[in-house]
Amino acid sequence: MTTSLQRRLLVAIVAAVALGAGAYVALQRSATPKAAVAPAAVAALMNLSLPDASGKEQRLDQWRGKVVVVNFWATWCAPCREEMPEFIRAQKEYGDKGVQFIGIAVDQADKVQQYVAEIGLNYPALVAGMSAMELSKSLGNDLMALPFTVVLDRSGSVAHTQLGILKPDKLASLIKSLL
């Protein structure tokens, strides 16, 4: 192997390790402090009207007064797909106690409709396409990555934001503290 090729290979390896380390640190620091989310961003979220998987317009403000868990996701996002069964389970367990999960898909309606049917989703899947990424950014998703979850308390204030998978124990703890 030539010295030039060895150097390029070494640079590529160092770059890959640095990128991985940066992503790891970002995910470890993924929860956004409540104060970092502007009230105007939450108001914009709650005043939003989006079509659900069947095409019917849904206003998010219909769930005011509940603990609202808004998850930005996509059918092509493996971590999103990984956490959704837990959200289905939690909606079933806590829904009658005043908790409402809402999925906002960064995807196409036909793909969302197919996936919703495939997994038996028991909460609304709203379709926003790529415009959802700007909305998620205003709510603290500075990396504009998926999945991204915002948990609102009954008064509509941000209780928690999470970039990356919201682990089941953390989700249960959050919900129980807000009931």
TIDREN-41103 format. One line per 2 residues: number of its first residue (from 1); their letters; for each residue x, y, z of N, C-alpha, C, O. Coordinates in nm, 2 decimals. Layout:
<sites>
NUM	A	X Y Z X Y Z X Y Z X Y Z  ...
</sites>
This chain:
<sites>
1	MT	0.09 -0.12 0.00 0.00 0.00 0.00 0.09 0.12 0.00 0.19 0.13 0.07  0.06 0.22 -0.08 0.14 0.34 -0.09 0.11 0.43 0.03 0.01 0.42 0.09
3	TS	0.21 0.51 0.06 0.20 0.61 0.17 0.08 0.70 0.15 0.01 0.73 0.25  0.06 0.75 0.03 -0.05 0.84 0.00 -0.19 0.77 0.03 -0.28 0.83 0.09
5	LQ	-0.20 0.65 -0.01 -0.32 0.57 0.01 -0.34 0.55 0.16 -0.45 0.55 0.21  -0.23 0.52 0.23 -0.24 0.49 0.38 -0.29 0.62 0.45 -0.37 0.61 0.54
7	RR	-0.24 0.73 0.41 -0.28 0.86 0.47 -0.42 0.89 0.45 -0.50 0.93 0.54  -0.47 0.87 0.33 -0.61 0.89 0.30 -0.70 0.80 0.38 -0.81 0.83 0.43
9	LL	-0.66 0.67 0.39 -0.73 0.57 0.47 -0.74 0.62 0.61 -0.84 0.61 0.68  -0.62 0.66 0.67 -0.62 0.70 0.80 -0.71 0.83 0.83 -0.78 0.83 0.93
11	VA	-0.70 0.92 0.74 -0.79 1.04 0.75 -0.94 1.00 0.74 -1.02 1.05 0.82  -0.97 0.91 0.66 -1.11 0.86 0.65 -1.15 0.79 0.78 -1.27 0.81 0.82
13	IV	-1.07 0.71 0.83 -1.10 0.64 0.96 -1.12 0.75 1.07 -1.21 0.74 1.15  -1.03 0.84 1.08 -1.04 0.94 1.19 -1.16 1.03 1.17 -1.23 1.06 1.27
15	AA	-1.20 1.06 1.05 -1.32 1.14 1.02 -1.44 1.06 1.06 -1.54 1.11 1.12  -1.44 0.93 1.03 -1.56 0.84 1.06 -1.57 0.83 1.22 -1.68 0.84 1.27
17	VA	-1.46 0.82 1.29 -1.47 0.81 1.43 -1.52 0.94 1.49 -1.60 0.94 1.58  -1.47 1.05 1.44 -1.51 1.18 1.49 -1.66 1.21 1.46 -1.73 1.26 1.55
19	LG	-1.70 1.17 1.35 -1.85 1.18 1.31 -1.93 1.09 1.41 -2.03 1.14 1.46  -1.89 0.97 1.43 -1.96 0.89 1.52 -1.96 0.94 1.67 -2.06 0.94 1.73
21	AG	-1.85 0.99 1.71 -1.84 1.05 1.84 -1.93 1.17 1.86 -1.99 1.19 1.96  -1.93 1.25 1.75 -2.02 1.37 1.75 -2.16 1.33 1.76 -2.24 1.39 1.84
23	AY	-2.20 1.23 1.68 -2.34 1.19 1.69 -2.38 1.13 1.83 -2.48 1.15 1.88  -2.28 1.05 1.88 -2.30 1.00 2.02 -2.32 1.11 2.12 -2.42 1.10 2.20
25	VA	-2.24 1.21 2.12 -2.25 1.32 2.22 -2.38 1.39 2.19 -2.45 1.43 2.29  -2.42 1.41 2.07 -2.55 1.48 2.04 -2.66 1.41 2.10 -2.75 1.46 2.15
27	LQ	-2.66 1.27 2.08 -2.77 1.19 2.13 -2.77 1.19 2.28 -2.88 1.18 2.35  -2.66 1.19 2.34 -2.65 1.19 2.49 -2.70 1.32 2.55 -2.75 1.32 2.66
29	RS	-2.69 1.43 2.47 -2.74 1.56 2.52 -2.87 1.60 2.45 -2.89 1.71 2.43  -2.95 1.49 2.41 -3.06 1.52 2.32 -3.18 1.58 2.39 -3.26 1.64 2.32
31	AT	-3.19 1.57 2.52 -3.31 1.64 2.58 -3.29 1.79 2.58 -3.19 1.84 2.63  -3.39 1.86 2.53 -3.38 2.01 2.53 -3.44 2.06 2.65 -3.55 2.02 2.69
33	PK	-3.37 2.15 2.72 -3.43 2.21 2.84 -3.57 2.28 2.81 -3.58 2.34 2.70  -3.66 2.27 2.90 -3.80 2.33 2.88 -3.79 2.47 2.83 -3.86 2.52 2.75
35	AA	-3.70 2.55 2.90 -3.69 2.69 2.87 -3.64 2.72 2.73 -3.66 2.83 2.68  -3.58 2.62 2.67 -3.53 2.65 2.53 -3.63 2.65 2.42 -3.61 2.69 2.31
37	VA	-3.75 2.60 2.46 -3.86 2.59 2.36 -3.95 2.71 2.38 -4.01 2.73 2.48  -3.95 2.80 2.28 -4.03 2.92 2.29 -4.18 2.89 2.29 -4.23 2.80 2.22
39	PA	-4.26 2.96 2.38 -4.40 2.94 2.39 -4.47 2.96 2.25 -4.57 2.89 2.22  -4.42 3.05 2.17 -4.48 3.07 2.03 -4.47 2.94 1.95 -4.56 2.91 1.87
41	AV	-4.36 2.86 1.97 -4.34 2.74 1.89 -4.45 2.64 1.93 -4.50 2.56 1.85  -4.47 2.63 2.07 -4.58 2.54 2.12 -4.71 2.58 2.07 -4.80 2.50 2.03
43	AA	-4.74 2.71 2.07 -4.87 2.77 2.02 -4.89 2.73 1.87 -5.00 2.69 1.83  -4.78 2.74 1.79 -4.79 2.71 1.65 -4.82 2.56 1.63 -4.90 2.52 1.55
45	LM	-4.76 2.48 1.72 -4.78 2.33 1.71 -4.93 2.31 1.74 -5.00 2.23 1.67  -4.98 2.36 1.85 -5.12 2.33 1.89 -5.22 2.39 1.80 -5.34 2.35 1.80
47	NL	-5.19 2.50 1.73 -5.28 2.56 1.63 -5.28 2.49 1.49 -5.35 2.53 1.40  -5.19 2.39 1.48 -5.17 2.33 1.35 -5.29 2.24 1.32 -5.35 2.18 1.40
49	SL	-5.32 2.23 1.19 -5.42 2.14 1.13 -5.35 2.06 1.02 -5.30 2.12 0.93  -5.35 1.93 1.03 -5.28 1.84 0.94 -5.38 1.72 0.90 -5.46 1.69 0.98
51	PD	-5.36 1.67 0.78 -5.44 1.55 0.75 -5.39 1.43 0.82 -5.27 1.41 0.84  -5.48 1.34 0.86 -5.44 1.22 0.92 -5.41 1.12 0.80 -5.42 1.15 0.69
53	AS	-5.38 0.99 0.84 -5.35 0.89 0.74 -5.46 0.87 0.64 -5.44 0.82 0.53  -5.58 0.89 0.68 -5.70 0.87 0.59 -5.74 1.00 0.51 -5.83 1.00 0.43
55	GK	-5.66 1.11 0.54 -5.69 1.24 0.46 -5.78 1.34 0.54 -5.80 1.45 0.49  -5.83 1.30 0.65 -5.92 1.39 0.73 -5.83 1.49 0.81 -5.74 1.45 0.88
57	EQ	-5.86 1.62 0.79 -5.79 1.72 0.87 -5.81 1.71 1.02 -5.93 1.68 1.06  -5.71 1.72 1.09 -5.71 1.71 1.24 -5.64 1.83 1.30 -5.53 1.86 1.26
59	RL	-5.71 1.90 1.39 -5.64 2.01 1.46 -5.58 1.96 1.59 -5.65 1.88 1.66  -5.46 1.99 1.62 -5.39 1.95 1.74 -5.46 2.00 1.86 -5.45 1.94 1.97
61	DQ	-5.52 2.12 1.85 -5.58 2.18 1.97 -5.70 2.10 2.03 -5.75 2.13 2.14  -5.75 2.00 1.95 -5.86 1.92 2.00 -5.81 1.83 2.12 -5.89 1.78 2.20
63	WR	-5.68 1.83 2.14 -5.63 1.75 2.26 -5.58 1.84 2.37 -5.51 1.79 2.46  -5.61 1.96 2.37 -5.57 2.05 2.48 -5.63 1.99 2.61 -5.74 1.93 2.61
65	GK	-5.56 2.01 2.72 -5.60 1.96 2.85 -5.55 1.82 2.88 -5.57 1.77 2.99  -5.49 1.76 2.78 -5.44 1.62 2.80 -5.28 1.63 2.80 -5.23 1.73 2.76
67	VV	-5.22 1.53 2.85 -5.08 1.51 2.84 -5.06 1.47 2.69 -5.12 1.36 2.65  -4.99 1.55 2.61 -4.98 1.52 2.47 -4.83 1.48 2.44 -4.74 1.55 2.47
69	VV	-4.82 1.37 2.37 -4.69 1.32 2.33 -4.69 1.33 2.18 -4.75 1.25 2.11  -4.61 1.42 2.12 -4.60 1.44 1.98 -4.47 1.39 1.93 -4.36 1.43 1.98
71	NF	-4.48 1.29 1.84 -4.36 1.22 1.79 -4.35 1.25 1.64 -4.44 1.22 1.56  -4.23 1.31 1.60 -4.20 1.33 1.46 -4.13 1.21 1.41 -4.03 1.16 1.47
73	WA	-4.18 1.15 1.31 -4.13 1.02 1.26 -4.14 1.00 1.11 -4.20 1.09 1.04  -4.09 0.89 1.06 -4.10 0.86 0.91 -4.10 0.71 0.90 -4.04 0.64 0.98
75	TW	-4.17 0.66 0.80 -4.17 0.52 0.77 -4.03 0.46 0.74 -4.00 0.34 0.76  -3.94 0.54 0.68 -3.81 0.50 0.65 -3.71 0.51 0.76 -3.59 0.48 0.74
77	CA	-3.75 0.56 0.87 -3.66 0.58 0.99 -3.67 0.46 1.08 -3.76 0.44 1.15  -3.56 0.38 1.08 -3.55 0.26 1.16 -3.57 0.29 1.31 -3.65 0.21 1.38
79	PC	-3.51 0.39 1.37 -3.53 0.41 1.52 -3.68 0.45 1.54 -3.73 0.42 1.65  -3.74 0.52 1.45 -3.88 0.56 1.47 -3.97 0.43 1.47 -4.05 0.42 1.56
81	RE	-3.94 0.34 1.38 -4.02 0.22 1.38 -3.99 0.14 1.50 -4.08 0.06 1.55  -3.87 0.15 1.56 -3.84 0.07 1.68 -3.92 0.12 1.80 -3.96 0.04 1.88
83	EM	-3.94 0.25 1.81 -4.00 0.30 1.93 -4.16 0.30 1.92 -4.22 0.31 2.03  -4.21 0.29 1.80 -4.36 0.30 1.79 -4.44 0.19 1.86 -4.55 0.22 1.91
85	PE	-4.39 0.07 1.87 -4.47 -0.03 1.95 -4.49 0.01 2.09 -4.59 -0.02 2.15  -4.39 0.07 2.15 -4.40 0.12 2.29 -4.50 0.23 2.30 -4.57 0.24 2.40
87	FI	-4.50 0.32 2.20 -4.60 0.43 2.20 -4.74 0.37 2.19 -4.84 0.42 2.25  -4.76 0.27 2.11 -4.89 0.20 2.09 -4.93 0.14 2.23 -5.05 0.16 2.27
89	RA	-4.84 0.08 2.29 -4.87 0.02 2.43 -4.90 0.12 2.53 -5.00 0.11 2.60  -4.82 0.23 2.53 -4.85 0.34 2.62 -4.98 0.41 2.60 -5.05 0.45 2.69
91	QK	-5.02 0.43 2.47 -5.15 0.49 2.44 -5.26 0.40 2.49 -5.36 0.45 2.55  -5.24 0.27 2.48 -5.35 0.18 2.53 -5.35 0.19 2.68 -5.46 0.19 2.74
93	EY	-5.24 0.19 2.75 -5.24 0.20 2.89 -5.28 0.33 2.95 -5.35 0.33 3.05  -5.24 0.44 2.89 -5.26 0.57 2.96 -5.37 0.66 2.89 -5.41 0.76 2.94
95	GD	-5.42 0.61 2.77 -5.51 0.69 2.70 -5.64 0.73 2.77 -5.68 0.85 2.77  -5.69 0.64 2.85 -5.81 0.67 2.93 -5.78 0.75 3.05 -5.87 0.79 3.13
97	KG	-5.65 0.78 3.08 -5.61 0.86 3.19 -5.58 1.00 3.15 -5.53 1.09 3.23  -5.60 1.04 3.02 -5.58 1.17 2.97 -5.45 1.19 2.90 -5.39 1.30 2.89
99	VQ	-5.39 1.08 2.84 -5.27 1.10 2.76 -5.31 1.07 2.61 -5.38 0.98 2.58  -5.25 1.16 2.52 -5.28 1.14 2.38 -5.15 1.15 2.30 -5.07 1.25 2.31
101	FI	-5.11 1.04 2.24 -5.00 1.03 2.15 -5.04 1.08 2.01 -5.16 1.06 1.97  -4.96 1.16 1.94 -4.98 1.21 1.81 -4.85 1.18 1.73 -4.75 1.23 1.77
103	GI	-4.86 1.12 1.62 -4.75 1.10 1.53 -4.76 1.21 1.42 -4.86 1.22 1.35  -4.65 1.28 1.39 -4.64 1.37 1.28 -4.54 1.31 1.18 -4.42 1.31 1.21
105	AV	-4.59 1.27 1.07 -4.50 1.20 0.98 -4.43 1.29 0.88 -4.49 1.38 0.82  -4.30 1.27 0.87 -4.22 1.34 0.77 -4.21 1.24 0.65 -4.11 1.18 0.63
107	DQ	-4.32 1.23 0.58 -4.34 1.12 0.48 -4.45 1.15 0.39 -4.52 1.26 0.40  -4.48 1.06 0.30 -4.59 1.07 0.21 -4.71 1.00 0.26 -4.70 0.90 0.33
109	AD	-4.83 1.05 0.23 -4.96 1.00 0.29 -4.98 0.85 0.26 -5.02 0.78 0.35  -4.95 0.80 0.14 -4.97 0.66 0.10 -4.88 0.57 0.18 -4.93 0.46 0.22
111	KV	-4.76 0.61 0.20 -4.67 0.53 0.28 -4.71 0.53 0.43 -4.70 0.42 0.50  -4.76 0.64 0.48 -4.80 0.65 0.62 -4.92 0.56 0.64 -4.93 0.48 0.73
113	QQ	-5.02 0.57 0.55 -5.14 0.49 0.56 -5.11 0.34 0.56 -5.17 0.27 0.63  -5.02 0.30 0.47 -4.99 0.16 0.46 -4.92 0.11 0.59 -4.95 0.01 0.65
115	YV	-4.83 0.19 0.65 -4.75 0.15 0.77 -4.85 0.15 0.89 -4.84 0.07 0.97  -4.93 0.25 0.90 -5.03 0.26 1.01 -5.12 0.14 1.01 -5.14 0.08 1.12
117	AE	-5.16 0.09 0.90 -5.24 -0.03 0.89 -5.16 -0.15 0.93 -5.21 -0.24 1.00  -5.04 -0.16 0.88 -4.95 -0.27 0.90 -4.92 -0.29 1.05 -4.92 -0.41 1.10
119	IG	-4.90 -0.18 1.13 -4.86 -0.20 1.27 -4.98 -0.18 1.37 -4.97 -0.20 1.49  -5.10 -0.15 1.31 -5.22 -0.13 1.40 -5.20 -0.01 1.49 -5.23 -0.02 1.61
121	LN	-5.16 0.10 1.43 -5.14 0.22 1.51 -5.27 0.26 1.58 -5.38 0.27 1.51  -5.27 0.29 1.71 -5.39 0.33 1.78 -5.39 0.48 1.83 -5.47 0.51 1.92
123	YP	-5.32 0.56 1.76 -5.32 0.70 1.78 -5.31 0.77 1.65 -5.26 0.71 1.55  -5.34 0.90 1.64 -5.34 0.97 1.51 -5.20 0.98 1.45 -5.11 1.01 1.52
125	AL	-5.20 0.95 1.32 -5.07 0.97 1.24 -5.11 1.08 1.15 -5.18 1.06 1.05  -5.05 1.20 1.17 -5.08 1.31 1.08 -4.96 1.32 0.98 -4.85 1.29 1.01
127	VA	-4.99 1.37 0.86 -4.90 1.37 0.76 -4.86 1.52 0.73 -4.94 1.60 0.69  -4.73 1.55 0.75 -4.68 1.69 0.73 -4.57 1.69 0.62 -4.54 1.80 0.58
129	GM	-4.52 1.58 0.58 -4.41 1.59 0.48 -4.29 1.66 0.54 -4.27 1.66 0.66  -4.20 1.71 0.45 -4.08 1.77 0.50 -4.10 1.90 0.58 -4.01 1.94 0.65
131	SA	-4.21 1.96 0.57 -4.24 2.08 0.65 -4.24 2.05 0.80 -4.22 2.14 0.88  -4.26 1.93 0.84 -4.25 1.89 0.98 -4.11 1.91 1.04 -4.10 1.93 1.16
133	ME	-4.01 1.90 0.95 -3.88 1.92 1.01 -3.85 2.06 1.06 -3.79 2.08 1.16  -3.90 2.16 0.99 -3.89 2.30 1.04 -3.97 2.32 1.17 -3.92 2.38 1.26
135	LS	-4.09 2.26 1.17 -4.17 2.26 1.30 -4.09 2.20 1.41 -4.09 2.25 1.52  -4.03 2.08 1.39 -3.96 2.01 1.49 -3.84 2.10 1.54 -3.80 2.10 1.65
137	KS	-3.78 2.17 1.44 -3.66 2.25 1.48 -3.70 2.36 1.57 -3.63 2.39 1.67  -3.82 2.42 1.55 -3.87 2.53 1.63 -3.90 2.48 1.78 -3.91 2.56 1.87
139	LG	-3.92 2.35 1.79 -3.95 2.28 1.92 -3.82 2.23 1.98 -3.83 2.16 2.09  -3.71 2.25 1.93 -3.58 2.21 1.99 -3.50 2.11 1.92 -3.40 2.06 1.97
141	ND	-3.55 2.06 1.80 -3.47 1.96 1.72 -3.37 2.03 1.64 -3.38 2.04 1.51  -3.26 2.08 1.70 -3.16 2.16 1.63 -3.09 2.08 1.52 -3.05 2.13 1.42
143	LM	-3.08 1.95 1.54 -3.01 1.86 1.44 -3.10 1.82 1.33 -3.06 1.77 1.23  -3.23 1.85 1.35 -3.34 1.81 1.25 -3.32 1.67 1.21 -3.31 1.63 1.09
145	AL	-3.32 1.58 1.31 -3.31 1.44 1.29 -3.44 1.37 1.35 -3.51 1.43 1.42  -3.45 1.24 1.32 -3.57 1.17 1.36 -3.52 1.04 1.44 -3.41 0.99 1.41
147	PF	-3.60 0.99 1.53 -3.72 1.05 1.58 -3.70 1.16 1.68 -3.59 1.18 1.74  -3.80 1.25 1.69 -3.80 1.36 1.78 -3.93 1.37 1.85 -4.04 1.37 1.78
149	TV	-3.93 1.37 1.98 -4.06 1.37 2.06 -4.07 1.49 2.15 -3.97 1.53 2.21  -4.19 1.55 2.16 -4.22 1.66 2.25 -4.33 1.61 2.34 -4.43 1.57 2.29
151	VL	-4.31 1.63 2.47 -4.41 1.59 2.56 -4.46 1.72 2.63 -4.39 1.80 2.69  -4.60 1.74 2.62 -4.66 1.86 2.67 -4.74 1.82 2.79 -4.81 1.71 2.79
153	DR	-4.74 1.90 2.90 -4.82 1.87 3.02 -4.97 1.92 2.99 -4.99 1.97 2.88  -5.05 1.90 3.08 -5.20 1.93 3.06 -5.22 2.08 3.03 -5.32 2.11 2.97
155	SG	-5.13 2.16 3.08 -5.15 2.31 3.06 -5.09 2.35 2.92 -5.10 2.47 2.88  -5.03 2.26 2.85 -4.97 2.29 2.72 -4.83 2.33 2.72 -4.78 2.38 2.62
157	SV	-4.76 2.32 2.84 -4.62 2.36 2.85 -4.53 2.24 2.82 -4.57 2.12 2.84  -4.42 2.26 2.76 -4.32 2.16 2.73 -4.27 2.10 2.86 -4.21 2.17 2.94
159	AH	-4.29 1.97 2.87 -4.23 1.90 2.99 -4.10 1.83 2.95 -4.02 1.81 3.04  -4.09 1.79 2.82 -3.97 1.72 2.78 -3.96 1.71 2.63 -4.06 1.71 2.56
161	TQ	-3.84 1.72 2.58 -3.82 1.69 2.44 -3.71 1.59 2.43 -3.62 1.58 2.52  -3.71 1.51 2.33 -3.62 1.39 2.31 -3.58 1.37 2.17 -3.67 1.35 2.08
163	LG	-3.46 1.39 2.14 -3.41 1.35 2.00 -3.36 1.21 2.02 -3.28 1.17 2.11  -3.40 1.12 1.93 -3.37 0.98 1.94 -3.48 0.90 2.01 -3.58 0.96 2.05
165	IL	-3.45 0.78 2.03 -3.56 0.69 2.08 -3.58 0.73 2.23 -3.49 0.75 2.31  -3.71 0.74 2.26 -3.76 0.77 2.40 -3.77 0.63 2.46 -3.87 0.56 2.43
167	KP	-3.68 0.60 2.55 -3.68 0.47 2.61 -3.81 0.44 2.69 -3.86 0.54 2.75  -3.85 0.32 2.70 -3.98 0.29 2.77 -3.98 0.33 2.92 -4.08 0.38 2.96
169	DK	-3.87 0.31 2.99 -3.87 0.35 3.13 -3.88 0.50 3.15 -3.95 0.55 3.24  -3.81 0.58 3.06 -3.82 0.72 3.06 -3.96 0.77 3.02 -4.01 0.86 3.08
171	LA	-4.02 0.71 2.92 -4.15 0.75 2.88 -4.25 0.72 2.99 -4.33 0.81 3.02  -4.25 0.61 3.05 -4.34 0.58 3.16 -4.32 0.67 3.28 -4.42 0.72 3.34
173	SL	-4.20 0.71 3.31 -4.17 0.80 3.42 -4.23 0.94 3.39 -4.29 1.00 3.48  -4.21 0.98 3.27 -4.26 1.11 3.22 -4.41 1.12 3.23 -4.47 1.21 3.29
175	IK	-4.47 1.02 3.18 -4.62 1.02 3.18 -4.67 1.02 3.32 -4.76 1.09 3.35  -4.62 0.93 3.40 -4.67 0.92 3.54 -4.65 1.05 3.62 -4.74 1.08 3.70
177	SL	-4.54 1.12 3.59 -4.52 1.24 3.66 -4.62 1.35 3.61 -4.63 1.45 3.68  -4.68 1.34 3.50 -4.77 1.44 3.44 -4.91 1.41 3.46 -5.00 1.49 3.43
179	L	-4.95 1.29 3.51 -5.09 1.25 3.53 -5.14 1.31 3.66 -5.26 1.29 3.69
</sites>
